C-alpha cells in the first residue's frame, strides 16, 4: 500500500512538472516569417496610396516608425528621408536600407519616394 501511494505521488509530480513544458519541432521561421512579409506588403500598400505634398507628421501617422531616418540641409532646404522595409527576399532578422523604400520630404512636405527621389539630392557629375 505504501509503495502504491509513493508511486501515485511520483506520477503526479512528474505530470505536474511536464505540464509546463512546451516542445517545438521543425522550422522556427514559420511564425515570424509571415510577420515581415505582412509588414512589407502593408508598407508597399500604404506608400502606394500616399499623396505628394502631405506633411511629415501625417506620413508618420499613416506609416508608423520608420526603419531608418536621415536628415540634411542643402541650400536652405531641409530634407528628411524615412526608410520603410518593403522588399526583403528572405528574413535574416536584420533590415538594411537596400530592403527599404525611402520617402523624401522637403521642408516637411512629401516630395517623392524611391531611388529616383533620392537621386534628385545627388549633384550631377
C-alpha positions in Angstrom: 0.0 0.0 0.0 2.8 2.4 0.9 4.5 1.7 -2.4 1.3 2.4 -4.3 0.9 5.8 -2.6 4.6 6.6 -3.4 4.2 5.6 -7.0 1.0 7.7 -7.4 2.7 10.7 -5.8 5.7 10.3 -8.0 3.4 10.1 -11.1 1.5 13.2 -10.1 4.7 15.1 -9.5 6.0 14.0 -12.9 2.8 15.0 -14.7 2.7 18.4 -12.9 6.3 19.0 -13.9 5.7 18.2 -17.5 2.5 20.2 -17.7 4.6 23.4 -18.1 6.8 22.1 -20.9 6.4 23.1 -24.5 8.1 21.1 -27.2 8.9 22.9 -30.5 9.5 20.7 -33.5 10.5 21.9 -37.0 11.5 25.2 -38.5 11.2 28.1 -36.1 10.8 30.6 -39.0 7.2 29.7 -39.7 5.5 32.1 -37.4 7.6 35.2 -37.8 8.4 34.9 -41.5 4.8 35.9 -42.3 5.2 38.9 -40.0 8.0 40.5 -42.0 6.2 39.7 -45.3 3.0 41.1 -44.0 4.8 44.3 -42.8 6.4 44.7 -46.2 3.1 44.2 -48.1 1.4 46.7 -45.7 4.2 49.3 -46.2 4.1 48.9 -50.0 0.3 49.4 -50.0 0.5 52.4 -47.7 3.3 54.0 -49.8 1.3 53.5 -53.0 -1.6 55.4 -51.5 0.4 58.4 -50.3 -0.1 61.8 -51.9 2.7 64.1 -52.7 2.6 67.2 -50.6 1.3 65.7 -47.4 3.3 66.6 -44.3 5.8 64.7 -42.4 3.6 64.1 -39.3 0.7 62.8 -41.5 3.1 60.2 -43.0 4.3 59.1 -39.6 0.7 58.7 -38.5 0.0 56.5 -41.6 3.2 54.6 -41.8 4.4 54.4 -38.2 8.0 54.4 -37.1 10.5 54.1 -40.0 13.3 51.6 -40.1 15.9 54.3 -40.7 15.9 58.1 -40.9 18.2 60.7 -42.3 18.2 64.5 -42.4 20.2 67.2 -44.1 20.1 70.8 -45.1 21.2 71.8 -48.6 20.8 75.4 -50.0 18.5 76.4 -47.1 16.2 73.4 -47.8 15.5 70.9 -45.1 15.4 67.3 -46.3 14.3 64.3 -44.3 14.3 60.7 -45.5 12.3 58.0 -43.9 13.1 54.4 -44.9 10.4 51.7 -44.7 11.1 48.0 -45.2 9.4 46.9 -48.5 11.5 44.4 -50.4 13.4 41.8 -48.5 13.7 38.4 -50.2 14.4 36.5 -47.1 14.2 37.4 -43.4 17.5 37.2 -41.6 16.3 39.4 -38.7 18.2 42.4 -39.9 16.8 45.2 -42.1 19.1 47.1 -44.4 18.4 50.3 -46.4 18.6 48.3 -49.6 15.5 46.4 -48.4 13.6 49.7 -47.8 11.8 52.3 -49.8 13.0 55.9 -49.0 10.4 58.6 -48.6 11.8 62.1 -49.3 10.5 65.2 -47.5 11.5 68.7 -48.5 10.7 71.3 -45.8 8.4 68.7 -44.1 6.3 68.0 -47.2 6.5 64.6 -49.0 8.2 65.3 -52.4 8.8 61.8 -53.6 9.8 58.3 -52.8 12.1 55.6 -54.1 15.6 55.8 -55.5 14.6 58.3 -58.2 13.6 60.8 -55.5 16.9 60.4 -53.7 18.9 60.9 -56.9 17.4 64.4 -57.0 19.6 65.2 -54.0 22.8 63.9 -55.6 24.7 66.5 -57.6 25.2 65.7 -61.3 28.8 64.8 -62.2 
